[in-house]
Amino acid sequence: MRWTHTRALWIMVANAAMWSIAGVVTRQLESAQTFEVTFWRSLFTVLSLLVILRWVQGRGFLPRLFSAPRVLWLSGVCWACMFTAFMVALTLTRVAEVLITMALGPLLSALIARLFFKQHIARSTWVAIVIAGVGMAWMFVEPRTEVMTPWSWGSLIAFIVPLSAAVNWNIVQHAQTRGQAVDMVPAVLIGAMLSAIATLPFALPFQATVHDVAWLSMLGLVQLAIPCTLVVLCARVLSAAEISLLALLEVVFGTLLVWLFANEHPSFRVLTGGLLVLLALLFNAWWTRDLPNGNIKNVDLHP
C-alpha cells in the first residue's frame, strides 16, 4: 500500500477510533475485575503482536528481540506501566477523566526533556502547560472526603499513563540522538509481556466469563496491536504535530462512546476542565507545527 499523506491522515483517524473503544468495552464486562482485565488484554496483545511481527519481520524477530539493546527493554518497562495503569484506572474512574489525563503526555514529555536533558521548551509549550494545569486542577482539585474513594484513586493511577509515556519518549529520543534506532512495535510487545506477567498473580483466581474474555481478546487485537502497528507506519509520512493532533480524537471518540452506549455522563467539571486541556494541546501543536521536528519514525503509541 502506498502511504500518501491523505491516506495516513485517515488511518490515524481510524487509529484514534480503535484506541477509544477501551472504555466502552470495559463497561460491558460481566465478572472480570481490575487486574484480571489488564492481564487478559495484555495477553491477547502479546499473541496478536507475535503474529503481526512474524508477518512483518520474518521468523528471526524473536531471537533479535532477546538480544535487543537495553533501551528497547527500558521502553518495554514504560509500556508495561502504561498498559497496567490504563486498564486499572478505567475500572476505578470515569473514562473521560482517564482519557483527558492521558492527553497530558506531550506536555509532560516536554517538561522531562527540559529537566533531565536540558532541552529548550518553546514559549507556546510553557503557555500550554500552564493552561492544561489549570484545566486539570479544575477537574480534580475539589472538596474530597478524608478517605480516598475509588474515583479519586482511579484519577491518581491514570496519571501514571502520561508520565510513563513521557519517560518512554525521552528514553527513545535520547537513544536516537546517540545513533540507536528503537523499533517501537517490539517495545510494545515487551511491555505487553511484562504487564501480563506482573498482573497474573493478582488476577488469580480467574473470574472472567467467556463473554468477558471475548471482549478483552478484541481489545488486545483491535485496540492495541493493530493501531500500534499502523501508527508507526503513519509516522513515516506524518509529522509529530499532526500525529499528536489526530491522537486527541481519542478523547472525543472515547467520551462519546461511553456517553452513548454505557450511560456514563461526564460531570460539568470534567467537561470544562477537559476542554481547557484539549485547547492547550491544540494550541501547542498548531503553534509549534513549523518548528524543526521532522517526521519522527518512533513516536509514543498508546496504552
C-alpha positions, -999 to 999 in steps of 0.1 A, spaced: 0 0 0 13 34 -10 15 57 21 3 90 9 -2 119 33 -40 118 29 -42 81 35 -20 84 66 -43 111 80 -74 89 76 -56 59 91 -47 80 121 -84 89 125 -92 52 123 -64 45 149 -80 71 173 -114 54 169 -98 19 176 -80 33 207 -112 49 220 -131 16 224 -114 5 256 -137 25 279 -170 13 265 -157 -23 262 -146 -23 299 -182 -13 308 -196 -44 290 -177 -69 312 -196 -92 335 -172 -106 360 -136 -97 352 -121 -74 379 -93 -48 378 -61 -68 374 -77 -97 355 -89 -72 329 -54 -60 325 -40 -95 323 -63 -107 295 -59 -76 274 -21 -77 277 -21 -115 269 -41 -111 238 -19 -81 228 11 -104 230 -5 -131 209 -16 -106 183 17 -89 180 36 -122 178 15 -129 146 19 -94 132 57 -92 138 62 -127 124 44 -115 92 62 -81 90 97 -90 102 100 -127 94 110 -157 116 140 -142 132 123 -114 151 122 -133 185 159 -140 187 166 -104 177 142 -93 205 160 -111 232 194 -97 220 180 -62 216 197 -32 232 189 -22 268 169 9 257 143 -13 240 137 -32 272 136 1 292 109 13 267 91 -20 273 90 -14 310 74 20 304 49 4 281 41 -22 309 34 6 333 12 23 308 -8 -8 299 -14 -17 336 -22 17 349 -46 25 320 -68 -5 325 -67 -3 363 -77 34 361 -106 26 337 -121 2 362 -119 27 390 -129 61 375 -148 77 346 -135 71 311 -134 108 303 -111 115 332 -87 88 322 -85 99 286 -81 136 294 -53 128 319 -36 106 293 -36 135 268 -11 153 291 17 131 277 32 155 252 34 183 278 49 161 305 74 149 279 85 185 272 90 191 310 111 159 314 132 168 284 138 202 299 146 190 335 167 160 326 181 166 291 183 204 292 163 207 260 148 241 251 110 244 255 91 268 232 72 296 249 40 283 234 46 249 252 51 267 285 17 285 279 1 252 271 15 236 302 0 263 324 -34 262 307 -35 224 309 -25 226 345 -54 249 353 -78 225 334 -65 195 354 -68 214 387 -104 224 378 -112 188 371 -97 172 402 -90 197 429 -123 198 446 -136 191 481 -129 154 488 -138 132 517 -110 124 541 -110 88 528 -97 82 492 -126 68 471 -122 45 441 -129 75 419 -100 95 433 -77 65 432 -85 60 396 -76 96 387 -43 92 405 -35 59 388 -44 74 354 -17 100 358 9 72 356 0 67 320 11 101 306 41 101 330 53 67 317 46 78 281 67 109 287 96 90 302 93 64 274 95 91 246 125 108 262 144 75 266 137 67 229 146 101 217 178 102 238 188 69 223 182 81 188 204 111 193 232 87 201 226 67 170 205 38 185 173 30 165 144 18 186 116 -1 169 86 7 189 64 -23 179 87 -48 196 89 -25 226 51 -27 228 53 -65 227 78 -64 256 55 -41 275 25 -64 270 45 -94 281 57 -77 313 22 -64 320 7 -99 316 34 -115 339 31 -88 365 -7 -89 368 -12 -126 366 -7 -133 404 -32 -106 412 -57 -118 385 -60 -153 401 -84 -169 406 -99 -160 373 -135 -148 374 -139 -137 338 -167 -153 318 -163 -164 281 -182 -132 273 -155 -112 291 -126 -130 275 -141 -125 241 -143 -87 247 -108 -85 261 -94 -105 232 -109 -79 209 -92 -52 229 -58 -69 226 -61 -71 188 -82 -41 177 -75 -15 204 -37 -21 207 -19 -44 183 -34 -32 150 -33 6 157 1 5 174 15 -11 143 -3 13 119 8 44 138 45 35 133 38 33 96 19 66 96 48 83 113 69 78 82 45 102 64 30 125 91 48 149 113 48 146 151 25 176 155 0 160 131 0 127 149 -4 145 183 -34 164 170 -51 134 154 -45 113 185 -66 138 205 -96 125 187 -94 95 210 -106 117 239 -136 128 219 -145 94 205 -140 76 238 -161 101 258 -189 100 232 -189 61 232 -193 57 269 -219 85 269 -240 69 242 -235 32 250 -226 29 287 -247 58 301 -216 73 317 -222 111 317 -191 132 324 -195 159 350 -195 196 343 -161 199 359 -146 172 337 -161 187 306 -149 222 312 -115 212 326 -110 187 298 -119 214 272 -91 236 287 -66 207 284 -76 199 248 -74 236 238 -39 238 254 -27 208 234 -43 220 202 -27 254 207 7 239 213 5 215 183 -6 243 160 19 269 172 49 245 170 39 228 137 66 246 117 94 241 142 122 217 130 110 183 143 110 162 112 89 132 106 95 112 137 96 75 129 93 63 165 65 81 184 46 75 216 19 50 208 -9 42 231 -15 22 263 
